[in-house]
Amino acid sequence: MKTSVNYTNLIVAFILLLCTVSCSKDSGGPLIDVSGLSIVNASPNTEKLDVYVDNTKVTSSNSNFTFGAKIDYLSTYSGTRRMTITKKDSSAPLRSESFILAPQFGYTLFIIDRLADVKFLLLPDNLTKPSKGKASIRFANLSPDSDPLTLSIENSPAYLITNIAFKNYSNPIMVDIGDKVTFQIRDHATGDLILNLSDLKIEEEKIYTIYVNGLKGAIDETKLGVSIYTHK
């Protein structure tokens, strides 16, 4: 399951950004375009990481942004932003890459693959509210050594999403809500059951991402697993 990380400096940065936008409105100056950015550490390793947006570190000195950790949406300026990750308290980049963030859009930045080959995967988040009685599900395969995967709901005759290879993800689909919903992840080629997400409460008009990460051959905390989180 997911691990959420709340950082004091992110709250401060968010407040400062809101103040800047508010002041621009009040002064009649140009409006400042902002985007939402969530960050997930899906790289199967035991290192603690630091994350930078441009030159601003968004992980605090007392945080442990380890495998499975997630930073909920923070506000950042739209346009071209450079994302960089380092080992904790190091100045040497493990990966640095620029992305274009559209105004008033939400994104999730996944840190993926083994540390030696670490990469970014930036996904645009469809935050359109689902219709009554429905929820939205997106499925991503972030396990470097997995075969293509299929997502289904237990006791359902049809698969929800099929043939998702590493670094790939589905478009959002609508599912029925329920108090005890079990999602099943299967090998696409063989149909063998690999992982379960059991007895979840899927709520009306909520937006979810389910992702598989970790390594099939690992027996430590980086072993193959599946997580779900709500976009908020």
C-alpha positions, 0 to 999 in steps of 0.5 A: 500500500502507499506511503504518504509523505508530508513535508513542512517545507512543501506546505510553506512553499505552497503557501508562498506560491498562493500568496504570490498568485493572490498578490498578483491578482490583487495588484492587477498584475499578470496571473501566474500559471501553476500546475499540480505535481505529485511525486512517487518513489517507485525505484526498487532500492533501499537508498534515501533520495532527495528530489528537486524541482528546478533548484528547490529541494522538496524533500526535507532534511529529516525526511526519508523519501524511500521506495514506496514513498509519495508526496501529495500534490504540491503547486509549482510554476507551469512551463519547463521545470527541471526535475532532479534526484540525488541520494540523500544529502548528496549534490551529485544527480542520479537523474535530471530531466526537464518537463513541460507542465501545462497550467492548471493540470495535475501530474504524477512524477514516478521515479522508476527502475533500478538505481543504476538505471533510474528514470522518470515517468511523468504521467498527466493526471485526468482529474475529471470527477467520475459520474455518480456511482462510479470511480476512476482507475488507472493502472501502471506497471512500474516493475522493471523485471515484470512481464506484461500485466493485466488488471481485473476485479475478483469474480468479474468475467472480463479483464479491466485492463490488459497487456501493460508492460513495464513503463506503460500505463492505461487510460483511466476507466470507470468502475463500480464503487463498492465497500469490499473490492478485490483487484487482481493482477495477472500475468498477461500471457499465462493468466496466472495470478500474481498479486491481490489488492483485497477488500478495498473501499472504492468510493464514489467520484474518487480517482485512483491509480493502481501501480505494480512495482518492485522486483520479482526476485527480491525478498527484502522491502523491494520485492514485487508489490502493488499499491493504490492511492487516491488523487487529492 
